[in-house]
Amino acid sequence: MRRIMLTVAYDGTNYSGWQLQPNSRTIEEVLNRAISELLQENIEVIGASRTDSGVHALGNICIFDTEKSRIPGDKFAIAINQRLPEDIRVQHSEDVPEDFHPRKANGVKTYVYRILNRKMEDPTRRLNSTFCYFDLDLEKMRSAAAYLIGEHDFASFCAPKSQAVTTVRRIYSIDIEKDEDDMVTIRISGGGFLYNMVRIIAGTLMRVGTGLYEPEHVEEILEAKDRQAAGPTAPAKGLTMESLVFEKEPAPEVRGENIHYSYTIDQRSLLKSGNSMVLIHRCEEEEFAGLVERSVHQAFRNGAKQVFVKDEEKTGRIRVGQVFGLYRIRAQKRDIFEAVFFGKELEDDSEE
């Protein structure tokens, strides 16, 4: 058995998104057919991002397994491209370990949303950008975007039909620029995104840019945790998944902080002993259970064999036998508790 990873670029205009759908043409369907014909095997790819209908990509990642093929890993791209339509192209291919999974590996995902901001439309850019007649105030948009940086509950920026296990996500950066051809780009990098999250952020920032919202209102939208509080979902054609860069080795520490809580996942002993420590520095009572579950889950996902938890703010909030979602507190030594997995892991829905 071999596992092959592909980096795929596509114009999503003529497709009903990435994921297989009955009676609809999708990127996944076309790739499955092309690779199956090439290898004479039944191939089913697994994508890192199941992009929505009309959304484009420059660097979506997918994997597939082959039992028979001896094609060198870096040659799959050329061979597959010969069987693909001109609006889909494999940019890179390589062998990866058999246990590698693009939805379970940590990484930084970057999306770009494009807005043509001028008085007249340009038909040559209609397929990969949305059009805005009103002048956008980029400084106000940048001020509003600053409220979204970091770890937050993005329930207000998530489509209602999402089946995400948690709506907490972390955004690393949001850059907003305008070029000499009047194209505004909103480039967002994060650890993962909810269904329609980037498009709702773009729609909300456009309202700030046109003066319908003040920048400070974005913080109120976050705190509302209500989709109705945010702006509209911007059109799909303006969105492109630009890249996904996987983490090569665990960071020594993972920190999360906002007005509701602050924590650290100490991973300095991870590679040597397989242990990680979750330190809760401060946390509001109503956020505590969810924070413990998410941080312990992240520690295990990052490769820990044992995860310990310490509440630095308040004693008594963690007890032996206590359950935090899929994790149970098994043992205690002084003020340090061991958390163990006992439930059935759910696959989180991180989609655009």
C-alpha positions in Angstrom: 0.0 0.0 0.0 1.2 3.5 -0.9 -0.3 6.8 0.1 0.1 9.7 -2.4 -0.5 13.4 -1.6 -1.5 15.8 -4.3 -1.6 19.6 -4.4 -4.5 20.6 -6.6 -5.4 23.9 -8.3 -8.8 24.4 -9.9 -11.3 27.0 -11.2 -14.4 26.1 -9.3 -16.8 28.0 -11.6 -18.2 24.9 -13.3 -18.3 22.6 -10.3 -20.6 22.0 -7.4 -17.8 22.2 -4.9 -15.2 19.6 -3.9 -17.2 16.8 -2.3 -19.1 14.1 -4.2 -22.8 14.9 -4.7 -25.5 13.0 -6.5 -26.3 14.4 -10.0 -23.7 17.1 -9.7 -20.2 17.5 -11.1 -17.6 18.0 -8.4 -13.8 18.2 -8.2 -13.6 15.0 -6.2 -15.6 13.1 -8.7 -13.4 14.2 -11.6 -10.2 13.4 -9.7 -11.5 10.0 -8.7 -12.3 9.1 -12.3 -9.1 10.3 -13.8 -6.8 8.6 -11.2 -8.9 5.4 -11.3 -8.6 5.2 -15.1 -4.9 5.9 -14.9 -4.1 3.2 -12.3 -6.9 0.7 -13.2 -7.9 0.7 -9.5 -10.9 2.1 -7.7 -9.5 5.3 -6.3 -11.2 7.7 -3.8 -9.3 10.8 -2.9 -9.7 12.5 0.5 -9.4 16.3 0.5 -8.1 18.6 3.2 -10.8 21.3 2.3 -14.2 20.4 0.9 -14.6 23.8 -0.8 -18.1 25.0 -1.7 -19.7 25.4 -5.1 -17.9 28.0 -7.1 -14.9 28.3 -4.8 -11.4 28.1 -6.4 -8.1 26.7 -5.2 -4.5 27.1 -5.8 -3.2 24.6 -3.3 -5.9 22.3 -2.0 -4.4 19.0 -0.7 -5.8 15.5 -1.1 -4.5 12.0 -0.6 -5.3 8.6 -2.2 -4.1 5.0 -1.6 -2.8 2.7 -4.4 -2.2 -1.0 -4.2 -0.6 -1.5 -7.6 1.1 1.6 -9.0 4.8 1.9 -9.2 4.8 5.4 -10.7 7.3 7.6 -8.8 5.6 9.9 -6.3 6.7 13.1 -8.1 5.5 11.8 -11.5 1.8 11.3 -10.6 1.1 15.0 -11.2 2.1 14.8 -14.9 0.3 11.5 -15.5 -2.9 12.6 -13.8 -3.0 16.0 -15.5 -3.1 14.3 -18.9 -6.6 13.0 -18.0 -8.0 16.1 -16.3 -10.0 19.0 -17.9 -8.2 22.3 -18.3 -9.8 23.9 -15.2 -8.2 21.3 -12.8 -4.5 20.8 -12.5 -2.3 18.8 -10.0 0.5 21.1 -9.1 2.6 18.7 -7.1 2.6 15.0 -6.0 4.6 13.0 -3.5 4.6 9.8 -1.4 3.6 10.3 2.2 3.4 8.0 5.2 0.4 5.6 5.2 -1.0 7.1 8.4 -0.9 10.7 7.1 -4.3 12.3 6.9 -4.7 15.9 5.7 -7.7 16.7 7.9 -6.0 15.5 11.1 -2.6 17.0 10.5 -1.9 20.4 12.0 -1.2 23.2 9.6 -1.8 26.8 8.5 -4.5 27.2 5.9 -4.7 30.4 3.9 -7.7 31.8 1.9 -7.9 34.9 -0.2 -11.1 36.8 -0.9 -11.0 39.2 -3.9 -13.2 42.3 -4.3 -13.0 44.4 -7.4 -13.7 47.8 -6.0 -14.4 50.3 -8.8 -17.2 52.0 -10.5 -17.4 49.7 -13.5 -17.2 45.9 -13.6 -14.4 44.1 -15.5 -15.7 41.1 -17.3 -12.3 39.4 -17.4 -12.2 39.2 -13.6 -15.8 38.2 -13.0 -15.1 34.5 -12.3 -12.6 34.9 -9.4 -13.8 38.1 -7.7 -16.9 39.8 -6.5 -17.8 43.4 -7.5 -18.3 46.3 -5.1 -19.4 49.7 -6.5 -19.1 51.6 -3.2 -15.7 52.8 -2.1 -14.2 50.6 0.6 -12.4 52.1 3.6 -9.5 49.7 4.0 -8.3 51.3 7.2 -11.7 50.7 8.9 -11.7 47.1 7.5 -8.2 46.5 9.0 -9.3 47.9 12.4 -12.4 45.6 12.3 -10.3 42.5 11.3 -8.0 43.0 14.3 -10.9 41.9 16.5 -10.9 38.5 14.8 -7.2 37.7 15.2 -6.5 34.9 17.8 -8.7 32.2 19.2 -12.4 32.9 19.4 -15.8 31.3 19.2 -16.8 32.0 15.6 -20.4 30.8 15.8 -21.5 34.2 14.4 -19.4 33.5 11.3 -20.6 30.0 10.6 -23.4 28.8 8.3 -26.3 27.3 10.2 -26.0 23.9 8.4 -22.5 23.3 9.7 -22.0 20.1 11.8 -18.8 21.3 13.4 -18.0 19.7 16.8 -16.9 23.1 18.0 -17.1 26.6 16.6 -13.9 27.7 18.3 -11.2 28.5 15.7 -7.9 30.4 15.6 -7.0 33.0 13.1 -3.3 33.9 12.8 -3.5 36.8 10.4 -5.8 38.9 8.2 -4.1 41.2 5.6 -6.2 43.6 3.5 -4.6 45.3 0.5 -5.7 47.1 -2.7 -3.6 46.9 -5.9 -3.3 49.5 -8.7 -6.0 47.6 -10.7 -8.6 48.3 -7.9 -8.6 44.7 -6.6 -9.0 44.4 -2.8 -7.6 41.2 -1.4 -8.5 39.9 2.1 -5.9 37.2 2.9 -6.8 35.1 6.0 -4.6 32.4 7.6 -5.7 30.1 10.4 -5.6 26.7 11.8 -8.9 25.8 10.3 -12.2 27.3 9.3 -15.9 26.7 9.7 -18.4 26.3 6.9 -18.7 29.6 5.0 -16.5 31.3 7.7 -14.2 33.2 5.4 -17.1 34.3 3.1 -19.1 35.6 6.1 -16.0 37.4 7.4 -15.5 39.0 4.0 -19.2 40.0 3.8 -19.0 41.5 7.3 -15.7 43.4 6.5 -17.3 44.8 3.4 -20.1 46.3 5.5 -17.5 47.9 7.7 -15.7 49.2 4.6 -18.9 50.8 3.2 -19.7 52.4 6.5 -22.7 50.2 7.4 -20.9 48.9 10.5 -18.3 50.6 12.7 -15.1 48.5 13.2 -15.9 48.0 16.9 -19.2 46.3 16.0 -17.2 43.2 14.9 -16.3 42.5 18.5 -20.0 42.7 19.4 -20.7 40.2 16.5 -18.2 37.8 17.9 -19.7 37.9 21.4 -23.2 37.4 20.1 -22.4 33.9 18.9 -25.3 34.2 16.5 -25.1 34.0 12.7 -27.8 36.6 12.3 -25.6 39.2 14.0 -22.9 39.1 11.2 -23.0 40.4 7.7 -24.0 38.5 4.6 -22.1 35.6 3.1 -20.0 37.0 0.3 -20.4 35.3 -3.1 -18.4 32.1 -3.6 -16.6 33.2 -6.8 -14.5 35.7 -4.9 -12.9 33.0 -2.7 -9.7 31.0 -3.4 -8.0 28.5 -1.1 -4.4 29.6 -1.6 -2.4 27.2 0.4 -2.1 24.6 3.2 1.3 24.3 5.0 1.5 21.4 7.4 3.4 21.6 10.7 6.7 19.6 10.4 7.1 19.1 14.2 5.1 20.2 17.3 5.7 23.6 18.7 7.2 23.7 22.2 4.0 25.6 23.4 0.6 26.3 22.1 -1.0 29.4 23.6 -4.6 30.6 23.4 -6.0 33.8 24.9 -9.0 36.1 24.6 -11.2 38.1 27.0 -12.8 34.8 28.3 -9.8 32.6 29.0 -6.0 32.0 28.7 -4.2 28.7 28.5 -1.0 27.0 27.4 -0.4 23.5 26.1 3.2 22.8 27.2 4.7 20.3 24.6 8.3 20.6 25.5 8.4 16.9 26.7 6.3 15.7 23.8 9.0 14.3 21.5 11.0 12.9 24.4 8.4 11.3 26.7 5.1 11.7 24.8 3.6 13.9 27.5 1.9 17.2 27.3 0.6 19.5 30.0 -2.5 21.8 29.7 -2.2 24.8 31.9 -5.4 26.8 32.5 -4.2 30.3 33.5 -7.6 31.9 33.8 -11.1 31.0 32.5 -14.7 32.1 33.1 -16.9 29.4 34.6 -19.2 29.0 31.6 -16.2 28.5 29.3 -14.2 26.1 31.5 -15.6 22.7 30.5 -15.3 23.5 26.8 -11.8 24.9 27.2 -10.6 21.8 29.0 -12.1 19.4 26.4 -10.7 21.4 23.4 -7.2 21.9 24.8 -6.9 18.2 25.9 -8.2 17.1 22.5 -5.6 19.4 20.8 -2.8 17.9 22.9 -3.7 14.4 22.0 -4.1 15.4 18.3 -0.6 16.9 18.4 0.8 13.5 19.3 0.7 13.2 23.1 0.4 9.8 24.6 -0.4 11.2 28.1 -2.1 14.6 28.8 -2.1 16.2 32.2 -4.2 19.2 33.2 -3.6 21.9 35.8 -6.0 24.7 36.8 -3.8 27.5 37.9 -6.7 29.8 38.7 -9.1 27.9 41.0 -9.1 24.6 42.8 -12.1 22.2 42.7 -13.0 22.7 39.1 -11.3 19.5 38.1 -12.0 16.2 39.9 -11.1 12.5 39.4 -13.9 10.8 37.5 -15.1 14.1 35.9 -15.9 14.0 32.2 -15.1 16.7 29.8 -16.7 15.8 26.5 -14.8 12.8 25.2 -12.2 12.8 28.0 -12.3 11.6 31.6 -10.1 12.6 34.5 -8.5 9.4 35.6 -5.9 10.3 38.2 -4.6 13.1 40.4 -1.2 13.9 41.8 -1.3 17.0 43.9 -2.9 19.7 41.7 -2.2 17.9 38.4 -4.8 15.7 36.8 -4.5 13.1 34.0 -7.1 13.1 31.2 -7.8 10.0 29.1 -9.8 9.5 26.0 -12.9 7.2 26.4 -15.4 8.2 23.7 -15.7 7.9 19.9 -13.8 10.7 18.2 -15.9 12.8 15.8 -14.4 14.3 12.6 -14.7 18.0 12.8 -16.3 19.8 9.9 -13.8 22.5 8.7 -15.2 23.7 5.5 -15.6 26.6 3.1 
